[in-house]
Amino acid sequence: MENKSWKLKLTLLLVSSLTIMSVITISPALPQMAVAFKDVENAALLVKLVLTIPALMIAIFSPITGRLIDRYGRLKILWASLLVYAIAGASGYFLNNLYHTNIEGHIGDVGGDVHDYCDYINRRLF
């Protein structure tokens, strides 16, 4: 049982760090994003929203995620959230439009509710 315990804890740690790691990895690129999209109207604001909207999306969709977890089970929601998060995160590589980049980021943040999911599991297990 001890072998499963550390694997579970490691998995929860890694999954719950996804939301924070996405913000940390994109922060250094914000000045370059502002330069790259300087021709877009309100580019400075839109680039800043890349970092601030995730918290809003998590706050909005956390209750919905909780209801889905209660209805469909924890693992199904975890896998679905990870899939949405991965697809939305990878799509940023292919997008060249600041508006599309912001939209895909918001979709990824809905998948990023994985963090709240892990908090839910932590409270129930530990």
JOQUI-V446898 format. One line per field, one symbol per residue. ss: DSSP state (~ for helix, > for strand, _ for the rest). psi: psi as a letter, one per 20 degrees, with the letter a starting at -180 (. if undefined). A space follows every 10 residues. Layout:
ss = ???
psi = ???
This chain:
ss = _~~~~~~~~~ ~~~~~~_~~~ ~~~~~~~__~ ~~~~~~____ __~~~~~~~~ ~~~~~~~~~~ ~~~~~~~~~~ ~~_~~~~~~~ ~~~~~~~~~~ ~______~~~ ~~~~~~~~~~ ~__~~~~~~~ ~~~~~_
psi = hhghghgggg ghgghiiggg hhghhhghig ghghghkhip pkhgghhhhh hhhghghghg ighgggghgh giqghghggg ghggggghgh hhhipjphgh ggghhhghhg hijhghghhg gghhh.
